[in-house]
Amino acid sequence: MWRGDGKELLYANISDDFFACPVNMKASEIEVGTPQHLFLTPMPAVGTPFDVLSDGKRLLVNHTGEEAQAPLQLVTNWPAELKK
């Protein structure tokens, strides 16, 4: 996710580590700085995992405890269920 002013890119890796990376525009080039590790937190596997406020001062994280697993239910032949 980009910070509102476009000067920083915030992202999470597959291990749920969050990083912030400074980005500077110089003429027609983009200069990408060294990523800074922010924190580690478990996130759900589905849905929007996080968002950044426009000022870049806060991240909203869809946090889940390691023990809490969101149930996933697969419905097959759902058109037949609608007819009931």
Phi, psi and omega per residue, in radians:
M1 nan 2.451 3.096
W2 -1.543 2.458 2.963
R3 -1.148 2.654 -3.042
G4 -0.938 -0.598 -3.127
D5 -1.565 0.015 3.094
G6 1.312 0.192 -3.084
K7 -1.647 -0.014 -3.101
E8 -2.663 2.492 3.074
L9 -1.984 2.216 3.138
L10 -1.975 2.347 -3.095
Y11 -2.648 2.862 3.072
A12 -2.150 2.493 3.086
N13 -1.599 -3.106 -3.080
I14 -1.211 -0.213 3.095
S15 -1.659 0.155 3.134
D16 1.190 0.462 2.976
D17 -1.530 2.334 3.110
F18 -1.727 2.455 -3.129
F19 -2.332 2.675 2.999
A20 -2.179 2.345 -3.085
C21 -2.247 2.068 3.122
P22 -1.205 2.490 3.141
V23 -2.309 2.254 3.117
N24 -2.162 2.372 3.064
M25 -1.654 2.168 3.090
K26 -2.212 1.838 -3.076
A27 0.965 -2.014 -3.128
S28 -1.795 0.254 -3.118
E29 -2.013 2.682 3.054
I30 -1.960 2.196 3.101
E31 -1.835 2.063 -3.117
V32 -1.825 2.189 -3.133
G33 -1.455 -3.063 3.138
T34 -1.360 2.238 3.114
P35 -1.101 2.451 3.082
Q36 -1.905 2.230 3.087
H37 -1.259 2.252 -3.135
L38 -1.711 -1.003 -3.122
F39 -2.941 3.014 3.086
L40 -2.148 2.296 3.073
T41 -2.687 2.432 3.114
P42 -1.191 2.426 3.119
M43 -2.197 2.702 3.098
P44 -1.212 2.722 -3.109
A45 -1.379 -0.294 -3.128
V46 -2.146 2.792 3.113
G47 1.554 -3.067 3.119
T48 -1.470 1.974 -3.033
P49 -1.247 -0.591 -3.117
F50 -2.848 2.894 3.045
D51 -2.574 2.756 -3.138
V52 -2.012 2.410 3.074
L53 -1.194 2.723 -3.023
S54 -1.057 -0.518 3.125
D55 -1.439 -0.120 3.096
G56 1.328 0.101 -3.082
K57 -1.512 -0.279 -3.120
R58 -2.460 2.560 3.015
L59 -1.965 2.402 3.011
L60 -1.772 2.071 -3.048
V61 -2.019 2.265 3.032
N62 -1.374 1.540 -2.997
H63 -1.541 2.480 3.045
T64 -2.368 2.482 3.056
G65 -1.216 2.678 -3.111
E66 -1.096 -0.555 -3.129
E67 -1.356 -0.523 -3.069
A68 -1.389 2.075 3.090
Q69 -2.017 2.207 3.078
A70 -1.229 2.231 -3.131
P71 -1.205 2.498 3.099
L72 -2.056 2.148 -3.113
Q73 -2.044 2.176 3.114
L74 -1.736 2.127 3.137
V75 -1.890 2.078 3.088
T76 -1.816 2.711 3.133
N77 0.944 0.720 -3.089
W78 -1.131 -0.475 3.080
P79 -1.060 -0.613 3.115
A80 -1.161 -0.582 3.120
E81 -1.166 -0.584 3.137
L82 -1.177 -0.493 -3.113
K83 -1.334 -0.265 -3.108
K84 -1.278 nan nan
